[in-house]
Amino acid sequence: MSWLTRVRNSLPFVAKRETPDNLWIKCPSCQEMLFVKEYEENLSVCPRCGHHGRINADTRLAQLLDEGFELLPQPEVHEDPLKFRDTKKYADRIKQARAKNPHRDAFSVGSGSIDGRPAVVGVQDFSFMGGSMGMAVGAAFCAGAEQALARGCGYIVCTAAGGARMQEGILSLMQMPKATVMTRRLREAGLPYIVVLTDPTTGGVTASYAMLGDIHVAEPGALIGFAGQRVIQDTIREQLPEGFQRAEYLHKHGMVDMVVPRAELKERLATLLDYLQPAKAA
């Protein structure tokens, strides 16, 4: 036995301290390792490169609405109307998604105020089955619009979706005209309808209520489009420009009104509400 081994065995070494495995997160853009606490305090935006990470519905509502807002109950809809099954039953997919999420489906609505301005905010959560638009999402969107009409205030919707929910077939596609009718009712009532496009917003959501706002705001770097880039390239047989379907490219070409960092979003929305619906004189 060497002297080093004898010394090592004789010293009262402290056992290796266990550390949580959720202290760090890797930025998907710059690959930097970040403290989770620092990342969350920065609104889930990478402090190194500015990449805007995806956030859930509760976090989004808390960031945009003033304290004390009311969370609207999610409407009850007929689930699994087609008894759909692919590699597993649709009913089982819904149960699995709900086990990981505090809400019944992908669209949640909060009613309150933004810096003192009355507002209703609807948020699509990509973590719930890719934010896919089914009957529950359509019903929740319409419920949010009805709440805005009842309160006589603006309706703000934060989109994040991979498109329509294929397990509901044509019933999911019917949510597109259904939501479109509600945006028309808001316009006829003279109430602002503002869309915040977050990463990603694609498919049937882009083809309906995501592009019908009075103002379209996008978060930096958000993927926004209908079909995927590869599908488009294969169809037109041409190479697409760099950054195609990203928020900055769409802003440059007039598809988006403004690109706003998450830290400035609440203040900007309050300003837009002032422009679109000035407070009535007493």
Kinemage of the C-alpha trace (Angstrom):
@kinemage 1
@onewidth
@group {chain A} dominant
@subgroup {mainchain}
@vectorlist {calphas} color= white
{ca met a 1} P 0.000 0.000 0.000
{ca ser a 2} L 1.454 3.377 -1.036
{ca trp a 3} L 1.752 6.295 1.360
{ca leu a 4} L -0.879 8.214 -0.619
{ca thr a 5} L -3.402 5.425 -0.168
{ca arg a 6} L -2.647 5.196 3.578
{ca val a 7} L -3.108 8.965 4.011
{ca arg a 8} L -6.277 8.991 1.963
{ca asn a 9} L -7.810 6.143 3.969
{ca ser a 10} L -6.924 7.758 7.278
{ca leu a 11} L -8.482 11.165 6.514
{ca pro a 12} L -12.147 11.792 7.404
{ca phe a 13} L -13.347 12.641 3.911
{ca val a 14} L -16.838 14.051 3.695
{ca ala a 15} L -19.268 12.096 1.548
{ca lys a 16} L -19.985 13.556 -1.872
{ca arg a 17} L -22.759 16.098 -1.607
{ca glu a 18} L -25.786 15.424 -3.734
{ca thr a 19} L -26.880 18.387 -5.873
{ca pro a 20} L -30.178 18.777 -7.707
{ca asp a 21} L -30.065 17.993 -11.394
{ca asn a 22} L -32.302 20.944 -12.280
{ca leu a 23} L -29.930 23.777 -11.384
{ca trp a 24} L -28.835 24.312 -14.982
{ca ile a 25} L -30.460 24.642 -18.362
{ca lys a 26} L -28.821 24.709 -21.784
{ca cys a 27} L -29.854 27.478 -24.146
{ca pro a 28} L -31.088 25.787 -27.353
{ca ser a 29} L -29.679 28.641 -29.417
{ca cys a 30} L -26.176 29.460 -28.123
{ca gln a 31} L -25.723 26.201 -26.125
{ca glu a 32} L -24.588 28.130 -23.037
{ca met a 33} L -25.276 26.557 -19.648
{ca leu a 34} L -27.445 28.880 -17.563
{ca phe a 35} L -28.593 28.863 -13.956
{ca val a 36} L -32.294 27.981 -14.009
{ca lys a 37} L -32.995 30.684 -11.421
{ca glu a 38} L -31.215 33.326 -13.502
{ca tyr a 39} L -33.004 32.127 -16.634
{ca glu a 40} L -36.459 32.252 -15.034
{ca glu a 41} L -35.804 35.662 -13.459
{ca asn a 42} L -34.994 36.877 -16.974
{ca leu a 43} L -38.482 35.724 -18.131
{ca ser a 44} L -37.062 32.548 -19.722
{ca val a 45} L -34.927 34.606 -22.080
{ca cys a 46} L -31.255 33.689 -22.489
{ca pro a 47} L -29.170 36.551 -21.022
{ca arg a 48} L -26.296 35.643 -23.370
{ca cys a 49} L -27.939 35.536 -26.817
{ca gly a 50} L -31.492 36.768 -26.189
{ca his a 51} L -33.197 33.513 -27.241
{ca his a 52} L -36.827 33.529 -26.093
{ca gly a 53} L -37.689 30.155 -24.599
{ca arg a 54} L -41.172 28.665 -24.590
{ca ile a 55} L -43.252 29.246 -21.460
{ca asn a 56} L -46.497 27.710 -20.211
{ca ala a 57} L -49.898 29.372 -19.980
{ca asp a 58} L -49.763 30.207 -16.263
{ca thr a 59} L -46.358 31.867 -16.605
{ca arg a 60} L -47.495 33.887 -19.615
{ca leu a 61} L -50.673 35.087 -17.895
{ca ala a 62} L -48.722 36.080 -14.785
{ca gln a 63} L -46.241 38.050 -16.906
{ca leu a 64} L -48.895 39.990 -18.823
{ca leu a 65} L -51.803 40.516 -16.436
{ca asp a 66} L -51.793 42.514 -13.221
{ca glu a 67} L -52.101 40.629 -9.949
{ca gly a 68} L -55.552 39.407 -9.000
{ca phe a 69} L -56.734 38.359 -12.455
{ca glu a 70} L -59.475 35.753 -12.850
{ca leu a 71} L -58.804 32.480 -14.650
{ca leu a 72} L -61.853 31.546 -16.697
{ca pro a 73} L -63.066 27.924 -16.456
{ca gln a 74} L -62.301 25.936 -19.570
{ca pro a 75} L -65.457 24.945 -21.487
{ca glu a 76} L -66.561 21.326 -21.482
{ca val a 77} L -66.594 19.726 -24.935
{ca his a 78} L -67.288 16.247 -26.266
{ca glu a 79} L -63.925 14.494 -26.083
{ca asp a 80} L -62.698 12.023 -28.667
{ca pro a 81} L -65.771 12.390 -30.912
{ca leu a 82} L -64.221 10.231 -33.644
{ca lys a 83} L -62.885 7.516 -31.294
{ca phe a 84} L -59.580 8.155 -33.007
{ca arg a 85} L -56.605 5.869 -32.640
{ca asp a 86} L -53.149 5.881 -34.245
{ca thr a 87} L -50.278 4.346 -32.311
{ca lys a 88} L -52.413 4.890 -29.196
{ca lys a 89} L -55.920 6.024 -28.356
{ca tyr a 90} L -56.631 9.748 -28.537
{ca ala a 91} L -58.307 9.518 -25.122
{ca asp a 92} L -55.053 8.173 -23.699
{ca arg a 93} L -53.081 11.009 -25.311
{ca ile a 94} L -55.341 13.558 -23.632
{ca lys a 95} L -54.946 11.850 -20.248
{ca gln a 96} L -51.179 11.814 -20.680
{ca ala a 97} L -51.121 15.517 -21.573
{ca arg a 98} L -53.306 16.433 -18.591
{ca ala a 99} L -51.064 14.512 -16.230
{ca lys a 100} L -48.243 16.903 -17.165
{ca asn a 101} L -50.326 20.091 -17.279
{ca pro a 102} L -52.533 21.888 -14.724
{ca his a 103} L -55.139 22.740 -17.373
{ca arg a 104} L -57.635 20.576 -19.240
{ca asp a 105} L -56.464 21.653 -22.683
{ca ala a 106} L -54.111 23.900 -24.626
{ca phe a 107} L -55.925 27.254 -24.358
{ca ser a 108} L -56.355 29.202 -21.118
{ca val a 109} L -58.001 32.590 -20.585
{ca gly a 110} L -57.373 35.184 -17.902
{ca ser a 111} L -59.591 38.214 -17.267
{ca gly a 112} L -58.099 41.213 -15.525
{ca ser a 113} L -56.036 44.240 -16.445
{ca ile a 114} L -52.699 45.180 -18.031
{ca asp a 115} L -51.063 48.071 -16.211
{ca gly a 116} L -54.531 49.148 -15.135
{ca arg a 117} L -56.175 48.773 -18.563
{ca pro a 118} L -59.014 46.212 -18.561
{ca ala a 119} L -58.190 43.258 -20.794
{ca val a 120} L -58.858 39.595 -21.444
{ca val a 121} L -55.825 37.475 -22.353
{ca gly a 122} L -55.963 34.061 -23.998
{ca val a 123} L -52.839 31.910 -24.064
{ca gln a 124} L -52.088 28.831 -26.132
{ca asp a 125} L -49.736 26.390 -24.419
{ca phe a 126} L -47.417 24.473 -26.759
{ca ser a 127} L -46.577 21.986 -24.000
{ca phe a 128} L -50.133 20.573 -24.224
{ca met a 129} L -50.117 18.382 -27.351
{ca gly a 130} L -48.170 20.984 -29.278
{ca gly a 131} L -50.824 23.626 -28.620
{ca ser a 132} L -52.935 21.909 -31.269
{ca met a 133} L -56.298 23.447 -32.081
{ca gly a 134} L -59.210 21.169 -31.302
{ca met a 135} L -62.764 21.745 -30.124
{ca ala a 136} L -61.621 22.604 -26.593
{ca val a 137} L -59.225 25.256 -27.899
{ca gly a 138} L -61.905 26.722 -30.169
{ca ala a 139} L -64.444 26.817 -27.333
{ca ala a 140} L -61.954 28.464 -24.955
{ca phe a 141} L -60.985 31.059 -27.587
{ca cys a 142} L -64.644 31.942 -28.102
{ca ala a 143} L -65.271 32.074 -24.348
{ca gly a 144} L -62.433 34.582 -24.039
{ca ala a 145} L -63.930 36.709 -26.809
{ca glu a 146} L -67.352 36.566 -25.137
{ca gln a 147} L -65.765 37.734 -21.886
{ca ala a 148} L -64.127 40.670 -23.681
{ca leu a 149} L -67.472 41.574 -25.285
{ca ala a 150} L -69.220 41.389 -21.910
{ca arg a 151} L -66.593 43.600 -20.257
{ca gly a 152} L -66.243 45.934 -23.245
{ca cys a 153} L -62.457 45.572 -23.268
{ca gly a 154} L -59.660 44.399 -25.528
{ca tyr a 155} L -58.895 40.748 -26.246
{ca ile a 156} L -55.255 39.691 -26.474
{ca val a 157} L -54.330 36.224 -27.689
{ca cys a 158} L -50.849 34.693 -27.424
{ca thr a 159} L -50.566 31.950 -30.026
{ca ala a 160} L -48.298 28.898 -29.951
{ca ala a 161} L -49.376 25.879 -31.957
{ca gly a 162} L -48.359 23.209 -34.379
{ca gly a 163} L -51.719 23.525 -36.136
{ca ala a 164} L -55.077 21.747 -36.000
{ca arg a 165} L -55.511 18.617 -33.879
{ca met a 166} L -55.611 15.799 -36.407
{ca gln a 167} L -57.295 13.393 -33.968
{ca glu a 168} L -60.475 15.466 -34.255
{ca gly a 169} L -60.484 15.622 -38.053
{ca ile a 170} L -62.900 18.072 -39.685
{ca leu a 171} L -64.183 19.112 -36.245
{ca ser a 172} L -60.798 20.684 -35.490
{ca leu a 173} L -60.848 22.571 -38.806
{ca met a 174} L -64.293 23.957 -37.982
{ca gln a 175} L -62.676 25.914 -35.156
{ca met a 176} L -61.099 28.185 -37.785
{ca pro a 177} L -64.368 29.787 -39.028
{ca lys a 178} L -65.782 29.637 -35.497
{ca ala a 179} L -62.904 31.742 -34.142
{ca thr a 180} L -63.036 34.012 -37.189
{ca val a 181} L -66.664 34.871 -36.448
{ca met a 182} L -65.695 35.911 -32.915
{ca thr a 183} L -62.929 38.211 -34.165
{ca arg a 184} L -65.522 39.838 -36.450
{ca arg a 185} L -67.857 40.370 -33.493
{ca leu a 186} L -65.062 42.083 -31.582
{ca arg a 187} L -64.400 44.369 -34.536
{ca glu a 188} L -68.083 45.250 -34.906
{ca ala a 189} L -68.169 46.117 -31.193
{ca gly a 190} L -65.147 48.397 -31.635
{ca leu a 191} L -63.009 46.349 -29.260
{ca pro a 192} L -59.283 45.768 -29.842
{ca tyr a 193} L -58.119 42.318 -30.858
{ca ile a 194} L -54.344 41.994 -30.517
{ca val a 195} L -52.356 38.879 -31.409
{ca val a 196} L -48.993 38.040 -29.849
{ca leu a 197} L -47.247 35.511 -32.074
{ca thr a 198} L -44.889 33.276 -30.092
{ca asp a 199} L -42.711 30.343 -31.056
{ca pro a 200} L -44.059 28.399 -32.883
{ca thr a 201} L -47.281 29.558 -34.552
{ca thr a 202} L -48.117 27.382 -37.544
{ca gly a 203} L -50.816 25.521 -39.462
{ca gly a 204} L -54.522 26.174 -39.047
{ca val a 205} L -53.973 28.637 -36.207
{ca thr a 206} L -51.918 30.863 -38.523
{ca ala a 207} L -54.606 30.429 -41.185
{ca ser a 208} L -57.299 31.761 -38.854
{ca tyr a 209} L -57.287 33.826 -35.665
{ca ala a 210} L -53.499 34.286 -35.471
{ca met a 211} L -53.519 36.558 -38.529
{ca leu a 212} L -56.798 38.418 -37.971
{ca gly a 213} L -55.666 40.855 -35.287
{ca asp a 214} L -55.869 44.622 -35.389
{ca ile a 215} L -52.195 44.538 -34.406
{ca his a 216} L -49.760 41.645 -34.744
{ca val a 217} L -46.897 41.547 -32.255
{ca ala a 218} L -44.212 38.858 -32.398
{ca glu a 219} L -41.568 37.744 -29.947
{ca pro a 220} L -37.972 37.790 -31.271
{ca gly a 221} L -37.024 34.699 -33.255
{ca ala a 222} L -40.523 33.210 -33.224
{ca leu a 223} L -41.297 30.697 -35.984
{ca ile a 224} L -44.450 31.848 -37.775
{ca gly a 225} L -45.932 30.221 -40.861
{ca phe a 226} L -48.502 27.865 -42.332
{ca ala a 227} L -46.640 24.972 -43.949
{ca gly a 228} L -43.140 23.922 -42.945
{ca gln a 229} L -40.118 25.328 -44.752
{ca arg a 230} L -39.139 21.954 -46.198
{ca val a 231} L -42.645 21.405 -47.591
{ca ile a 232} L -42.600 24.819 -49.259
{ca gln a 233} L -39.149 24.267 -50.748
{ca asp a 234} L -40.170 20.873 -52.140
{ca thr a 235} L -43.329 22.405 -53.613
{ca ile a 236} L -41.858 25.473 -55.337
{ca arg a 237} L -38.450 23.833 -55.885
{ca glu a 238} L -36.566 26.935 -54.815
{ca gln a 239} L -34.231 27.714 -51.928
{ca leu a 240} L -35.918 29.944 -49.359
{ca pro a 241} L -34.202 33.036 -47.898
{ca glu a 242} L -32.243 32.912 -44.641
{ca gly a 243} L -34.528 33.354 -41.641
{ca phe a 244} L -37.657 32.672 -43.674
{ca gln a 245} L -40.737 32.364 -41.402
{ca arg a 246} L -38.974 34.003 -38.478
{ca ala a 247} L -40.468 37.041 -36.734
{ca glu a 248} L -37.821 39.489 -37.944
{ca tyr a 249} L -38.170 38.416 -41.593
{ca leu a 250} L -41.969 38.713 -41.442
{ca his a 251} L -41.709 42.130 -39.811
{ca lys a 252} L -39.371 43.332 -42.545
{ca his a 253} L -41.831 42.138 -45.206
{ca gly a 254} L -44.970 43.557 -43.601
{ca met a 255} L -46.595 40.432 -42.189
{ca val a 256} L -45.975 41.447 -38.567
{ca asp a 257} L -46.436 44.954 -37.162
{ca met a 258} L -43.705 44.833 -34.539
{ca val a 259} L -41.207 42.524 -32.839
{ca val a 260} L -41.140 43.114 -29.088
{ca pro a 261} L -38.812 41.505 -26.502
{ca arg a 262} L -40.632 39.710 -23.705
{ca ala a 263} L -39.421 42.148 -21.057
{ca glu a 264} L -41.127 45.033 -22.899
{ca leu a 265} L -44.273 43.165 -23.946
{ca lys a 266} L -46.606 44.107 -21.084
{ca glu a 267} L -45.814 47.806 -21.371
{ca arg a 268} L -46.219 47.713 -25.162
{ca leu a 269} L -49.589 45.979 -24.916
{ca ala a 270} L -50.801 48.603 -22.443
{ca thr a 271} L -49.771 51.328 -24.909
{ca leu a 272} L -51.574 49.562 -27.779
{ca leu a 273} L -54.739 49.286 -25.692
{ca asp a 274} L -54.554 53.038 -25.079
{ca tyr a 275} L -54.271 53.691 -28.819
{ca leu a 276} L -56.991 51.278 -29.891
{ca gln a 277} L -59.456 51.940 -27.100
{ca pro a 278} L -58.842 55.298 -25.374
{ca ala a 279} L -60.344 55.692 -21.919
{ca lys a 280} L -63.715 57.444 -22.004
{ca ala a 281} L -63.832 60.897 -20.491
{ca ala a 282} L -65.611 61.018 -17.146
